Amino acid sequence: MKMAGSKAVFDQVRFEELAERFLIDQAASEHLEAYLNGMLVADISSQALTRYVLHRFRQGAGTDRINGELRALSLMFDRAMATVPPKSFHAPRIPVPAEVEAMRRAWLKSSNDDGGT
């Protein structure tokens, strides 16, 4: 019963609450916070992160930079869940570098297709 109540509290944790304490990469935090602030941690899904990656490609970010941001995000979730008591019970599935590269290729193809080549 107490767990259910605790879970309800964790469902209300916002990204910025975790980022403030656990996101230590300042360069990554600038972009992640601009995109994810205001979101409930429970709503940060793999689909939301795919949208983030595409957003960063549209901004001109390269795969190395995006992969670094995603590593920082993964570390933030690891740290939040490892605290005693945990600050979050949720960690989304974060795209790995090969997936980011595949997204880049698909995005470039769709950009070229939309451009009327």
trRosetta pair geometry for C-beta under 8 A, 3 or more apart (Angstrom, degrees):
i j d omega theta_ij theta_ji phi_ij phi_ji
1 4 5.8 -48 -156 27 33 111
1 5 6.9 30 149 -12 62 103
2 5 5.6 -55 -155 38 38 112
2 6 6.2 39 148 -19 70 105
3 6 5.5 -54 -145 38 34 112
3 7 6.1 39 154 -24 67 104
4 7 5.6 -50 -147 33 30 114
4 8 6.6 35 152 -22 61 101
5 8 5.7 -51 -153 30 33 113
5 9 6.9 33 149 -17 63 101
6 9 5.6 -53 -156 33 37 112
6 10 6.4 34 149 -16 68 105
7 10 5.6 -55 -148 39 35 111
7 11 6.4 44 151 -28 66 102
7 89 6.8 -43 -120 29 78 154
8 11 5.6 -47 -151 26 33 118
8 12 7.2 25 152 -15 59 105
9 12 6.1 -66 -164 34 35 108
9 13 7.6 53 142 -43 64 90
10 13 5.6 -27 -159 -6 48 117
10 41 7.6 -69 171 66 76 127
10 42 7.5 108 128 -57 79 110
10 86 8.0 19 -107 105 134 100
10 88 6.2 131 -158 -132 108 45
10 89 5.2 49 156 12 162 101
10 90 7.2 150 152 -6 113 98
11 40 6.9 10 168 -178 58 132
11 42 5.0 3 -141 -29 66 153
12 40 6.7 -72 -138 -129 27 112
13 17 5.4 -115 -165 66 84 139
13 18 6.7 70 157 -40 120 99
13 40 6.9 98 73 -157 47 71
13 41 4.7 -7 93 7 98 125
13 42 7.7 109 52 -21 81 86
13 87 7.0 133 -135 160 156 78
13 88 6.0 -132 82 -94 157 89
14 17 5.1 104 62 -5 73 103
14 18 8.0 -153 98 3 44 83
14 37 7.6 44 159 -161 114 53
14 38 6.6 -38 -158 -139 125 13
14 39 6.7 133 -153 78 77 37
14 40 6.0 -66 -99 -101 59 43
14 41 6.8 167 -147 -29 10 79
15 18 6.2 -67 -162 40 38 102
15 19 5.8 33 150 -22 75 114
15 32 7.9 -144 169 152 130 95
15 33 7.6 174 124 -118 116 58
15 36 4.3 -140 177 139 172 106
15 37 5.9 -127 78 -99 115 34
15 38 7.3 -12 34 39 109 32
15 39 4.9 41 -19 64 122 88
15 40 7.7 130 -29 164 76 4
15 41 5.9 144 -76 -80 56 69
15 44 6.5 102 -84 -55 111 133
16 19 5.2 -53 -134 41 37 115
16 20 6.0 49 162 -32 68 99
16 33 6.6 73 -103 -137 87 96
16 36 7.9 169 -52 108 68 85
16 37 4.8 46 -60 -129 113 86
16 38 7.4 43 -16 -35 116 40
17 20 6.2 -45 -150 22 24 113
17 21 7.4 -2 158 4 54 108
17 41 7.9 -79 55 -40 104 117
17 87 7.7 -158 129 173 103 119
18 21 6.5 -79 -160 48 33 95
18 22 5.3 -37 174 36 75 120
18 23 7.1 82 122 -28 76 97
18 41 6.2 83 -15 -90 136 129
18 76 5.9 99 143 163 109 110
18 77 7.4 25 170 -89 149 54
18 80 4.8 -20 -140 -87 114 146
18 87 6.2 147 -105 121 87 126
18 88 6.1 3 -91 -38 133 134
19 22 6.9 -81 -113 58 18 74
19 23 4.0 -14 -148 8 67 134
19 29 6.1 130 -172 -139 112 103
19 32 6.9 180 -114 110 132 117
19 33 5.7 143 162 -88 164 98
19 36 7.6 142 -51 88 138 118
19 37 7.6 -72 27 -86 152 82
19 76 6.5 -5 -101 -151 55 148
20 23 7.6 38 -13 32 16 96
21 80 7.6 106 85 -94 112 88
21 87 7.2 -165 73 -108 145 175
22 75 7.7 -169 160 122 95 73
22 76 4.4 116 117 -150 105 72
22 77 7.8 131 125 -46 145 20
22 79 4.2 173 -147 86 116 126
22 80 5.0 -90 -28 -56 168 86
22 87 7.4 -172 -33 61 135 147
23 28 7.1 -130 -176 96 106 104
23 29 4.7 126 133 -96 123 107
23 32 6.7 -145 -149 80 150 143
23 33 7.7 170 91 -56 161 100
23 72 6.2 64 -153 157 84 104
23 73 7.4 0 -114 -98 108 49
23 76 4.4 -2 -80 -96 74 131
24 29 8.0 -165 76 -45 7 125
24 72 7.3 -142 56 -150 62 100
24 75 7.5 -66 30 114 100 129
24 76 7.8 179 1 -83 69 83
25 28 3.9 37 104 24 119 115
25 29 6.1 162 86 -24 61 85
25 68 7.2 -164 179 158 157 94
25 69 7.6 -159 101 -113 138 48
25 71 8.0 74 -22 89 159 87
25 72 3.8 -91 32 -114 135 137
25 75 7.8 94 -14 56 112 134
26 29 5.5 -52 -139 32 31 114
26 30 6.9 44 159 -31 61 94
27 30 6.2 -45 -162 16 30 113
27 31 7.8 9 152 1 58 102
27 68 7.5 -2 94 123 118 130
27 69 7.9 -107 113 -84 82 84
28 31 6.4 -70 -164 44 39 98
28 32 5.7 26 153 -12 77 118
28 68 6.1 -138 -77 126 114 86
28 69 4.1 163 -138 -118 97 65
28 71 7.9 -116 -97 64 158 73
28 72 3.7 130 88 39 165 158
28 73 7.2 -136 162 -38 130 75
29 32 5.7 -61 -132 48 32 107
29 33 5.3 30 170 -20 71 114
29 72 7.2 -112 -52 146 68 144
30 33 6.5 -61 -143 38 14 105
30 34 6.5 14 157 -20 55 111
31 34 5.7 -54 -146 33 30 113
31 35 6.5 13 160 -6 64 111
31 56 6.5 54 179 -103 140 110
31 59 8.0 -174 -132 74 119 164
31 61 7.5 54 -126 -74 160 151
31 69 5.8 -50 74 -120 126 144
32 35 6.2 -72 -152 45 28 101
32 36 5.5 -18 171 17 71 121
32 52 7.7 27 -119 -160 65 140
32 69 5.9 172 -54 -171 102 106
32 72 7.1 -135 -25 94 148 117
32 73 5.9 175 -119 -79 144 106
33 36 6.5 -69 -115 54 23 84
33 37 5.0 39 -175 -46 68 109
34 37 7.0 -8 -101 8 10 110
35 52 5.3 107 143 -123 155 97
35 55 6.2 135 -115 95 133 156
36 39 5.1 -73 -169 28 68 126
36 44 6.5 25 -144 -102 121 120
36 48 7.8 88 -109 154 95 124
36 52 7.3 -2 -58 -96 98 133
39 43 5.3 -128 -175 79 96 113
39 44 5.8 100 129 -64 134 87
39 48 7.2 116 -151 -164 158 153
40 43 4.4 84 64 3 89 106
40 44 7.7 -147 95 -18 51 78
41 44 5.8 -43 -158 13 42 114
41 88 5.4 -101 150 -128 161 127
41 90 5.3 145 133 70 101 123
42 90 5.2 173 -99 -41 58 169
43 48 6.9 96 140 -53 73 153
44 48 5.3 -117 -146 77 49 146
44 49 7.0 64 177 -50 85 92
44 90 7.5 131 54 130 93 121
44 92 5.0 -111 120 -29 85 134
45 48 4.8 107 48 3 69 98
45 49 7.2 -134 98 0 42 86
45 92 5.5 170 -139 -125 20 124
46 49 5.6 -55 -149 40 35 110
46 50 6.4 43 149 -24 66 101
46 92 5.6 177 -58 176 57 106
46 93 4.5 -10 -77 66 118 97
46 94 7.7 -146 -110 -78 77 22
46 95 7.3 114 -154 -52 89 79
47 50 5.6 -48 -149 32 34 114
47 51 6.6 36 151 -17 63 102
48 51 5.7 -53 -154 36 34 112
48 52 6.5 40 145 -24 64 102
48 92 7.2 -98 54 -117 106 165
49 52 5.1 -43 -147 31 40 119
49 53 6.5 45 152 -22 66 97
49 70 7.3 84 -169 -118 122 106
49 73 7.8 163 -119 117 120 161
49 92 6.0 164 -25 119 129 143
49 93 7.9 -145 36 86 144 57
49 94 6.1 -137 -161 -125 167 60
49 95 6.1 -175 127 -7 120 97
50 53 5.7 -48 -150 32 34 112
50 54 6.6 30 152 -13 64 105
50 95 6.9 107 -84 -48 69 132
50 103 6.7 -163 -148 -113 83 140
51 54 5.8 -56 -148 40 33 110
51 55 6.2 41 150 -25 65 106
52 55 5.4 -54 -149 34 31 117
52 56 6.4 29 154 -18 65 104
53 56 5.8 -56 -152 36 31 110
53 57 6.6 34 150 -20 64 102
53 66 5.7 79 -133 -172 80 138
53 70 7.7 9 -83 -64 102 125
53 95 6.3 -11 -54 37 148 152
53 100 5.9 -143 -143 -126 137 85
53 103 5.3 36 124 117 137 160
54 57 5.5 -48 -148 32 36 113
54 58 6.5 38 152 -19 65 102
54 103 6.7 -112 -69 173 78 119
54 107 5.9 176 -126 -99 85 130
55 58 5.8 -55 -154 35 31 112
55 59 6.6 27 148 -16 63 107
56 59 5.4 -55 -149 38 37 113
56 61 4.1 -41 168 43 95 137
56 65 7.5 -158 173 103 128 105
56 66 5.0 140 107 -98 149 109
56 69 7.2 -170 -101 41 159 156
57 60 7.7 69 180 -58 32 12
57 61 6.5 -84 -80 58 32 81
57 66 7.5 -7 -58 -63 73 149
57 103 7.4 -150 -38 128 143 101
57 104 6.2 177 -107 -113 132 73
57 107 5.0 38 125 132 163 165
61 65 4.6 -118 -168 85 99 130
61 66 5.3 115 127 -55 123 91
62 65 5.1 96 58 10 74 101
62 66 7.0 -144 99 -2 37 91
63 66 5.7 -58 -142 42 34 109
63 67 5.9 36 158 -22 68 107
63 97 7.1 85 165 -154 111 83
63 100 5.3 135 -147 126 94 114
63 101 5.6 37 -134 -84 152 71
63 104 5.5 -60 -74 -46 111 152
64 67 5.8 -55 -145 37 27 111
64 68 6.5 31 153 -21 62 106
65 68 5.7 -56 -154 34 30 114
65 69 6.6 30 150 -19 64 104
66 69 5.6 -52 -151 35 35 113
66 70 6.4 32 152 -16 66 105
66 100 5.6 170 104 -159 123 137
67 70 5.7 -54 -146 39 33 110
67 71 6.4 38 152 -22 65 103
67 97 4.9 24 -117 -99 136 90
67 100 5.6 -153 -73 40 87 164
68 71 5.6 -50 -147 33 32 113
68 72 6.5 34 152 -19 63 103
69 72 5.7 -53 -151 35 32 112
69 73 6.4 34 149 -20 64 105
70 73 5.4 -50 -147 36 36 115
70 74 6.3 40 152 -22 65 102
70 94 5.2 150 -175 176 102 116
70 95 6.2 -75 -140 63 157 79
70 100 7.1 -146 -2 -68 153 135
71 74 5.6 -52 -148 35 32 113
71 75 6.4 33 153 -18 64 105
72 75 5.7 -54 -149 38 31 112
72 76 6.4 39 150 -25 63 103
73 76 5.5 -49 -151 29 33 116
73 77 6.7 28 154 -14 64 102
73 94 6.1 163 94 -117 113 139
74 77 6.0 -56 -153 37 32 107
74 78 6.3 35 150 -21 66 106
74 91 7.7 69 -140 -171 60 119
74 94 4.9 -117 -76 34 101 163
75 78 5.4 -51 -144 36 34 115
75 79 6.3 33 157 -18 66 105
76 79 6.0 -59 -151 37 27 108
76 80 6.3 25 154 -19 64 109
77 80 5.6 -54 -143 37 33 111
77 81 6.2 22 162 -11 67 109
77 88 6.6 -82 -143 83 72 142
77 90 7.8 -83 -144 107 115 54
77 91 3.8 113 166 -119 138 104
77 92 7.5 -138 -86 27 160 64
77 94 7.9 -175 21 -38 142 127
78 81 6.3 -67 -149 42 25 102
78 82 6.1 17 157 -18 64 118
78 91 7.3 57 -62 -111 50 150
79 82 5.8 -63 -140 39 28 109
79 83 6.9 42 160 -38 63 93
80 83 6.4 -41 -159 6 30 111
80 86 6.8 67 143 -172 63 79
80 87 4.3 -90 -162 68 85 107
80 88 4.3 28 134 20 125 111
81 86 5.0 4 -148 -143 45 121
81 87 7.5 -99 -66 49 32 68
81 88 5.6 -66 -71 76 74 82
81 89 6.9 101 -118 -111 98 29
81 91 6.2 -58 -34 -42 141 119
82 86 7.2 84 9 -108 11 87
83 86 5.7 127 65 -116 75 37
83 87 5.4 37 48 -16 134 94
86 89 6.2 96 110 -72 140 65
88 91 7.1 108 119 -59 122 73
91 94 7.8 -54 164 -25 92 102
95 99 4.0 -129 -162 93 99 128
95 100 5.3 124 127 -57 125 78
95 103 7.1 -3 -164 -18 162 136
96 99 5.2 92 54 10 65 105
96 100 7.3 -127 102 -7 32 90
97 100 5.5 -54 -145 35 36 112
97 101 6.3 36 157 -19 68 103
98 101 5.7 -52 -150 36 32 113
98 102 6.5 35 150 -19 64 104
99 102 5.5 -51 -147 36 35 113
99 103 6.4 39 151 -21 65 102
100 103 5.6 -51 -150 35 33 113
100 104 6.5 39 148 -24 64 102
101 104 5.4 -49 -149 31 34 115
101 105 6.6 34 153 -18 65 101
102 105 5.8 -50 -148 35 33 110
102 106 6.4 30 153 -14 65 106
103 106 5.8 -57 -147 41 31 109
103 107 6.0 33 154 -22 67 109
104 107 5.7 -56 -144 38 28 111
104 108 6.2 28 157 -18 64 106
105 108 5.8 -54 -147 37 29 110
105 109 6.3 29 154 -19 63 107
106 109 5.7 -54 -148 37 31 112
106 110 6.3 25 156 -14 66 107
107 110 5.9 -57 -144 40 29 105
107 111 6.1 33 154 -22 64 107
108 111 5.6 -54 -145 36 30 114
108 112 6.3 27 156 -16 64 107
109 112 5.9 -58 -150 39 29 108
109 113 6.2 29 153 -19 65 109
110 113 5.4 -51 -141 39 34 114
110 114 6.1 33 158 -18 66 107
111 114 5.9 -57 -145 39 27 108
111 115 6.3 30 153 -27 61 111
112 115 5.6 -56 -147 31 31 116
112 117 5.4 16 171 -43 87 133
113 117 7.0 -56 -100 9 31 110
